[in-house]
Amino acid sequence: MDLSQRPARTKGLRLAAVASSAVLLSLAAGTLPAQAAPAAPASAPAPAPAAVAERHVPRLDREALRASLDAVHEAGMYGTYSAVRDGSAHWHGAAGVADTDTRRPVRPGFQHRVGSITKSFTAVAVLQQVHAGRVDLDAPVARYLPDLVPGEQGRATTVRMLLNHTSGLGDHIAGAFPGILQDPGKALDTGRFRHWAPEDLIRIGLATPSPVPRGTYGYSNTNYLILGELLREVTGEDPERYITRHVIRKAGLRHTYFPRTARLTGPHSRMYESMYGMIDPARDYSVYDMSWAGVAGNLVSTMDDLNSFYRQLLTGRLLGPAELREMKTTVPAYEAPPGEEAVMRYGLGIYTTRMSDGRWYWGHDGAVFGAGTMALSSEDGRHQVAVGLNLMKYQRLDDNGLPQPHAVDAALIRHVEGALAGGPRPAASARTAAPALTLLPTAAEPRPLAAADPLKR
C-alpha cells in the first residue's frame, strides 16, 4: 500500500512510528498522551503506593483469570499468554493460536521477544557500575564516550538523562527502516536480516531531531544503545554478554537471553505485525535480526522469568539500596491535565503507573514487530502480572492519526487489573478502554498502553 496516496493515514503512521513514548501510559488512564512534561528534579520521589499489599485479595481467582485471558483472544488477539503471582500463589494461562495457518495453540511457557523491557535489564547493569564507582549518574556521557557522542550533545547529556529519557536525543528507529511510512511491509521485509553495528544506529539517532528539548521526557531507544556502549567502555565486555553474566544469571533466569541469530531457540509463537492495517493480512516477523534494537530491545524471555526478574529487582536482590532508590526516582512521562497527577512516571529503566483503582505498580512494557509485552508488579513484588501478545498494532487510526480503541484493549486491561487485584475486575469502562498496547518497535514502543509506539519498543 502506498501511504502517500492516503495523507491522513500517512500522518497517523508517522505519529505512531516516530513518537517517543515507549511506555505504557497507564492502562487504567485510557487516554492518549498529551505533550511531554518537563522533567521533575532528580530528587523527586515516585508516588507512594500506600498500603498496596493490605488491599489485595490474598488468593488468585483462577477461573476469573482464565475467563479474562480467553476474552483477550475472543476480542481479536491471535494468541496471548500470562503469568500471575499473588504472594505464594501462581497462575499461568494461554489462549489462542501460535500459528494462524496450522492453528497450533499458544502455551504459557513460550519464549517471547519482550522489546523495551530489555531497558530494565540494561539499567540494572549500568547501576551496578554506579555502585562500583566506575560510572557517575550525573556525569556527562562525553566523559566516557567523547568520540561516540561528541560536541555539545556529549557535554550536556548525563548518564541519568539517558536512563530516564530526558536527554533530548532523537530516536534511530525510523531512520533504520527507510520507507516505513510509505510501505511498512516492504520496509520490514527488507530489514529482516540486516545486521547493524550499534555505533551506526547511534549516529542515526544523534542526527535525528528530537520532538522535545533536553530536560524533558521523550522516549528514545538511542539512549539505551549509548548506555550499551558505556557498559562496553567501563567493563571491557560486550554489553549483551555483561548483562547476561551479571543481571540475567544473577537473577537465576533460565529462559531469558539475547538471541545470537534471527531465530529464537526455544518454543515460541509466530509474531504477527499489522501496522494498523497497513500490512494486510498481518505478517509473521518472529524471525528477525534484532540488532536494530540492541540492548534497548533485543531480549527474549518468558512471562514467568519477567515476574521473577522484577520481583528480585524491587526487593533489592539485584541492586543495593542506594542504586534502587536512584532507579525509582522518577520524572512525569506525560503532562497531566490541570489539577491532576501524571498517571505514569519514568525512572531509570523502569516506570510506575497508576491503575484505575488508584494503586501504583512498577514495571515496563515492550513491543517489537509482531510481539507486545507488559510486566507490572506491586512495589513489594508480591502481586505481579506479565502478559505477551503475538499480534501488534491491530488497532486502526482515525483521521488525526491516533489509534482507536479496540475490543482487545478493553479485555487486556480487565485481565491485567484482575490479575493484580487477585480477583475479577468489572468490565472496562470507556475511560479504561482506550487503545492499549499500540506497541511499535519504534523510535518510540511501551505509547499509552494506549499510545504505544511501533518502532520504539
Secondary structure by P-SEA (a helix, b strand, c coil): ccccccaaaaaaaaaaacccccccccccccccccccccccccccccccccccccccccccaaaaaaaaaaaaaaaccccccbbbbcccbbbbbccccccccccccccccccccccccaaaaaaaaaaaaaaaccccccccccccccccccccccccccaaaaaaccccbbbccccccccccccaaaaaaaaccccccaaaaaaaaaacccccccccbbbbaaaaaaaaaaaaaaacccaaaaaaaccccccccccccccccccccccccbbbbccccccccbbbccccccccccccccccccaaaaaaaaaaaaacccccaaaaaaaacccccccccccccccbbbccccccccccccbbbbbcccccccccbbbbbccccccbbbbbbcccccccccccccccccaaaaaaaaaaaaaaacccccccccccccccccccccccccccccccccccc
